[in-house]
């Protein structure tokens, strides 16, 4: 009788341990998405409203489907964080890392009031899966996951221990009220940052703890867009004639800051 009880107990413990080692994936669409100017897009991880599709230049529209500047916010007590994602285009460039182009960057909020880099999820194709971090203490933590800079996403799932929790963020950081909107060209979009979290709009967002919206379009910052408050980073894409004419084009209701690119 004692042997049977011992065997049953060990079997239960083994089952619990096995279940704890399993990962459960949750669709990232269940969690807040930062860095997006409008919800009226054809797909979740696109930057421009669907109403502009037929009136935008094709290069501009294709770039708007890159998820530059976007980030997912969530909270979990899991000992591991894993990711599954499918890129939209599976882009590759010789002068920029694949992690920056189509990878993911995980950050964690620390008690000292700063966002700390955890690790990158490195892509190896159009469809990807990666364990970002493991062997953590089962403690509640706030996370921010930066999305690809020069590619888009078809789908994204966040994996945690099957016995752990994953929930909505408890703290409103970065602050989402009155976001800062940046408009510009390739450097603004994130080229050639080594990873998504190092695009300068994402750095500024963490430093100021304020949501930033990245409207950078590589080689296509031709003042097609209108907004209320913009930080302009477009000098390399503007001719002298267009620099003279943009002031006439500028609506009275807008407030503009011309921010020349760093050489």
Beta strands, then each sheet from edge to edge (+ up, - down):
strand 1: 23-27
strand 2: 32-34
strand 3: 71-76
strand 4: 81-87
strand 5: 104-109
strand 6: 115-121
strand 7: 127-133
strand 8: 141-146
strand 9: 153-161
strand 10: 166-167
strand 11: 175-184
strand 12: 210-216
strand 13: 229-233
strand 14: 255-258
sheet 1: 1+ 9- 4+ 7-
sheet 2: 2+ 3- 8+ 5- 6+
sheet 3: 2+ 3- 10+
sheet 4: 12+ 11+ 13+ 14+
end
